[in-house]
Amino acid sequence: MEADYFIGVAQQSLWVLALAAAPILIPVLVVGVLLGMVQAATSINEQTLSFVPKLIITAVCLAIFGSSILVLLTDFTRDLFAQIPNLVR
């Protein structure tokens, strides 16, 4: 029974990790692909041209989604800590 619980916790933690990372990674990935296409079309190989916009998008996404990501992580941690007395017998 406890092995099933820990497998469930592992699955839930991976799902929470995906939900926490997606609002930041997806926009940065889209911007990176678009900038890569522009750089390939114009033959501009400047590293800062791709780094600075991705950094700005990351900061904007953290400002927009940071509080909801924090709530998601704290709820998961609170639920995990609440289950500790049920495991200790």
C-alpha positions in Angstrom: 0.0 0.0 0.0 2.8 2.5 0.8 4.6 1.7 -2.4 1.4 2.7 -4.3 1.2 5.9 -2.3 4.8 6.9 -3.1 4.3 6.1 -6.8 1.2 8.3 -6.7 3.2 11.1 -5.0 5.9 10.8 -7.7 3.3 11.0 -10.5 1.6 14.0 -8.8 4.9 15.7 -8.3 5.8 15.3 -12.0 2.4 16.8 -12.9 2.9 19.7 -10.6 6.3 20.3 -12.0 4.9 20.3 -15.6 2.2 22.7 -14.5 4.7 25.0 -12.8 7.2 25.1 -15.7 4.8 25.3 -18.7 3.7 28.9 -18.3 7.4 30.0 -18.4 8.9 27.5 -20.8 6.2 27.6 -23.6 6.4 31.3 -24.3 10.2 31.3 -24.1 10.3 28.3 -26.5 8.0 30.1 -29.0 10.1 33.3 -28.8 13.3 31.3 -29.2 12.0 29.5 -32.3 10.8 32.8 -33.9 14.1 34.5 -33.2 16.0 31.6 -34.5 14.0 31.7 -37.7 14.7 35.5 -38.0 18.4 34.9 -37.3 18.6 32.2 -39.9 16.8 34.3 -42.5 18.9 37.3 -42.0 22.2 35.5 -41.2 22.6 37.5 -38.0 24.5 35.4 -35.5 24.5 37.7 -32.5 24.0 35.8 -29.2 22.5 38.8 -27.3 19.8 39.2 -30.0 18.3 35.9 -28.9 19.2 36.0 -25.2 17.7 39.4 -24.2 14.2 38.8 -25.6 14.0 35.4 -23.9 15.2 36.9 -20.7 12.5 39.6 -21.0 9.8 37.1 -21.8 10.9 35.0 -18.8 10.6 38.0 -16.5 7.2 38.9 -17.8 5.9 35.4 -17.5 7.2 35.2 -13.9 5.5 38.5 -13.1 2.2 37.2 -14.6 2.2 33.6 -13.5 4.6 33.7 -10.5 1.9 33.9 -7.9 -0.2 31.1 -9.3 2.9 28.9 -9.6 3.7 29.6 -6.0 0.2 28.8 -4.9 0.4 25.5 -6.9 3.7 24.5 -5.2 2.5 25.5 -1.7 -0.7 23.6 -2.0 1.2 20.5 -3.2 3.6 20.8 -0.3 0.9 21.4 2.2 -1.0 18.3 1.0 2.2 16.3 1.1 3.0 17.3 4.7 -0.6 16.6 5.7 -0.2 13.0 4.6 2.8 12.4 6.8 0.8 11.4 9.9 -1.1 8.8 7.8 2.2 7.1 6.8 3.7 7.0 10.3 2.1 4.2 12.3 
